[in-house]
Amino acid sequence: MLARRSLLALSIAGLLAMPAGAQTQPPVIFAAASLKTALDEVASLWVKETGLPALRIAYAGSNALARQIEQGAPADLFLSADLDWMDVLAAKNLIRPETRLNLLGNRIALVVPAESKVEFRFQLGASLAPLLAGGRLSTANVESVPAGKYAKAAFEKLGLWGSVKDHLAQAENVRAALLLVARGEAPLGVVYTTDAAADPKVRILATFPEDSHPPILYPAAIVAESKNPLAARFLEFLRGAGARAVFERNGFMLPTSPRQGS
């Protein structure tokens, strides 16, 4: 765990070490790991349409990013994969509440290696034991990482938690959990449907019922200590037609009422 935190710290340090120029530097974006494929594309679109320098983006689990902000990391904009970690920062006055909005929605699914022939449906009396066949179920950390928390809630609601809780391979973020399945190191995993779509080495076995877990929402907000005027401009860009098209193409859902209070 210490090594993982060190890697995140080095990543952030690398972003902040870019040389200063005469103009305002690009904002530093802290974004949930599950956003990487789509947000990288949006970031390229931002450069193309605005002519501004490339954004500085750090990807990790929302929990790790929120804790970095708590510790004073100079991020300008935070994109979380759940409401809880944004609420933690809001309670400590570490975001600007008037800028907060629910940017995206998502789903979670069971995934298997692409070549796997197993089949499964969520139904009364269903069991995951035959699918695991003695292996591990890959998921993000179920106590702190949003994707893992959603997975645990869904398994509990569906009466499957008791059968899987002792067979987990917990990763520091959802992309790391996806990688375990893609490499064949885990026979089964839980990731967002958008992550599954981004990796041809996995396939979706079954999508969790929407009522089996809290709604999956991605809130965004400007960090309270940000002094970069481009943070607000990029947040608005994320709500524009071009960015929305990218997110939809990558499988994200767009909330009908994006504004979010405290």
Summary of the structure (lengths in Angstrom):
residues: 262
radius of gyration: 18.6
end to end distance: 31.2
largest distance: 64.3
contacts: 871
relative contact order: 0.21
helix: 42%
strand: 20%
